[in-house]
Amino acid sequence: MTRLQAAQRQTMAYDVRLASSEVELLAAQRLRYAVFVEELGATGLSVDHAQRLERDLLDPHFDHLLLIDRNIPPETLDHVIGAYRLLPQDRAEALGRFYSDAEYDLGPLRRSGRKLVELGRSCVHRNHRRGVAMLHLWNGLAAYVLARDIKILFGVASFHGTDPAHHAAALTWLHTHHLAPPELRVTVWPDHAQPMDLMPIERVVQAEALAAIPPLIRAYLRLGGFVGEGAFIDHDFNTTDVCLILDTATMSERAVDHYTRKTARR
């Protein structure tokens, strides 16, 4: 079997859709447990060790974009192998908050008057990270955004671990080269604030800094994404968070094509 044939066979095994049943939501929460708890060491109130689920009280308010492996029986709860949690602005207003309100002052985004959606809990099963899985999720996300005429995507993304010194070069690079413009620049709340400019930029080796930035954050940057002011130390999830902001008006056509093209074209 050629590499192209293998990729096409893998593509045929996937479905991308919003969760429409309790079973699908539970499967997404099982995947989140595997990634965030078993791999990355998350703790806190959202973790249900007995049922191996990572969930919280906000889950029912979100749309859950799922990547499903049709070869795995749903009753195992292992058939969801990729997930995104999405909260449109109208639903956040009804709820009274976005998830990221706990970490950042989102006032600039609200004052922009543009249609928002919050992204979070993005994860792919470890056995599918080297294939086309993430591209499928990007395609699904692009369709979701276009169908709802969303103008700004945002949400927290994470570095593993709660010691920012381990990420000094990467955080400094983000602060220096990818800080959001003032009109969209959210700011971390003071109680958990961690400055990102941790070292003189002239001491940062570009290649090393970029290599240390997690792949999901690099993907948003290539699309033209920015980061907010300051990092948030999340001890429950064992992470150092940055707030990513993506203004669809600034995305180049080339970047959009790269991240939303159909897998058949690969």
N, C-alpha and C positions, 0 to 999 in steps of 0.2 A: 504494500500500500504506500503510495506516495505521500509526501507531507501535505499536499493540497487535498488529497482524498481523505486523509485523517482529519484535517481541519473541517472539511465539509461534513464528515460523519459526526464529528463532535457538535457542529452547529445544529444539525438536524435533531440532536437529542435535547435541545434547550427550548424552553418557553420563557418569555418575559411578560409579566402581567402584574397588576395590582392584586394584593391579597383580597380574596372575596369570601373567605370562610374562616372559622375559628381554627381549623386544622392548619391552614396556610399561615395564619398568624403565629400559632404555636411553633410551627416549623421554622419560621424566621427567628423567633426567640430562642429556639434550640441552637440554630446556627450562631446567633450572637453570643450565646453561652460558650460555645466551642471556641470562638475567636477571642472574645473580650475577657472571658474568665479563665478558661483553660490555657489559652496561649499567652495572654497579656497580663493576667493576674488581677483583674477587676474584682472589687468587693463591694460592700454597701447594700443598701436596701433593695436595689434592683435585681439582686442575684438570688435565684431560687435554686439552691444546690440539690434539694430533694428531687425536683423534676428536671433539673439541668436546663433551666430557662434563664435568660436575661431579659427582664421586662420591667416596666414602670407604669405609673398611673396615667402617663400621657399617651401611651401606645394606642388606646382606642380613638384618639383624636387625629392620628396621623394616617396618611396613605402609606402603604408598605409595598414598595416596588420589589418584586421577587424575580430571581433567576432560578428556574426549576429544571432539574434533571429528570426527564421523563422516564429514564431507565430505572429510577429508584422508586419503590412503592410509597405512596403518600402516608400509609399507616405507620411507617417507620419514623416519621417526622425528620428524616434525613434528606428529603428530596429537594428542599430549598438550599441551593449552594451559593447564592448571592443575594444581597438585600440592601436596600436603601430605605430610610425612613424620611417621609416628606410631609411638611406641614405648610399648606397654603395660607396666605395672609388672612383670608376671610375666616378660616377656621381658627387661626391663632387669636384673632380679635374676639371671636365668640368665646374662646377658652380664657382669654385675658392675658395670654403670654405666649412667647416662643420658649422653647427649651433653652436657647442660648441667652435668654434674659437673665438667667442665674449667674452667668459668667461675664457678660458684656453689656455695656450701655448701648442699646440698639437704636437710640434716638435718631442718629443721622439717617439710618435706613428708613425709618418710619417717616421722617420729615421729607424724604426724597419724593414722596407722592407716587412712587412707582410700585408696580405689583411685585410682591415678594414671595419667595418660597424658601423655607428652611430645610436644609439637608442634614442628615445625621445617621449614626449607626451604620455607616457603609462598611460592608464586609463581604469577603468571598472565602469559601472553604479552601483550606490550604491545598487540597488536591487539584484545584481548578485555577490556581493563580497564574499558571504559565501558559494557559490557552487563551481562548477568545471570550472567556466569561466576562471580564470587565468591559470588553467592547459591547457585549450584549446589554449590560447594565447602562452604559453610556447611551446606547441607542434608545433604550426605554426611557431614560431620563430626558433625552432630547425631545422625544415624542410628547412626554408629559408637559414639558415647559412650553412647547409650541402650541399644544392644544389649549392651554390655559392663558396664553399670551403673557407669560411671566417675564419680567424684565430684569430682576436681580435675584440671584441665588446666593445663599450664604449658609454658614454653619461652622461648627467647631471641627477641627481635624487635629490629630494628635501625634506627638512624639512619644515613644514608649519610655516610661519611667518619670519620676517626679523630681529628679535632680537636673535643673536647667543647665548646669555647668557641662553636663555630658553633651549638650546640644548647642554649645556656645557659638560655634562657627556658623551652623545652619540658621540659628535664630538671628544672629547679627546680620547675616546675608539677607534674610527675609525683611528685617527692619530697614535695612539700608536701601535695598533695591526693589522691594515689592510692597511698600506701605501704601495703603489705600489713599486716594485723594481726600482732602479734608471734608468734602461734602458727603462722603460715604464712610468716613473713618470711625468705626466703632472703637470703644475704649474699654479695656478690662476694668472690672470693679476694683476699687482700692484694696478691699479686704484680702483678696487673693492675687493681687497684681504681681507680676514678675516682668521686669524690664527685659526687652529682647536684645538691646544693643549691649551685649555682654563683653565685647572685646573691640579694640580698634579695628576698623574695617580693613586697614592696610595690612593687618596680620592674618586676615582670612584668605586661605587658598581657595579660589573659586571652585575648582574641581572637587576638592574635598568637601566643601560646604554643600554643593549641589548633591553629591553622592549621599550625604547624610540626611537630606530631606526625604521624608517618606514618599513613596511613589504616587500616592493619591494627591498629596499636596503639589508635587511636581507637575502632575497632570493638569491641575487647576491653573498653575502658573503659566503653563504653555498655552492655555486657553485665554490668557490675559487676566487671570485672577490676581487679587490683592490680599493683604492681610491687615487685620486691625491693629490697633496700638496695644502692645503688651500681651503677655502670655498668661494663661490661667493654670495653676497647679491643681490638678484633679486627683486627690488621693484615693477616692473611691475607685476610680478607673485606672489608677497607676499610670497617669499620663501627664504630659505637659501640652496644653491645648493652645492652638492659635485659631483665630476666627478668620475664615476664608470668605471672600466676597467676590462674586463674579457678575459683572455688569454685561448683559448680553449685547448691549449697544457697542461695546468696545472689542468684541470678539472678531478676529479676522476671519474672512471666509475660508482661508486655508486651514485655520485651526478648527473651525466648525466642521469642515469636511473630514478632517483627520479623525475627529472623535465621534462623529455621528454617521459615518458612511456604513453602508450595509456590509455585513460580514461576507456576503457573496463576492464582494469586490476585492477581498484580501487574497 
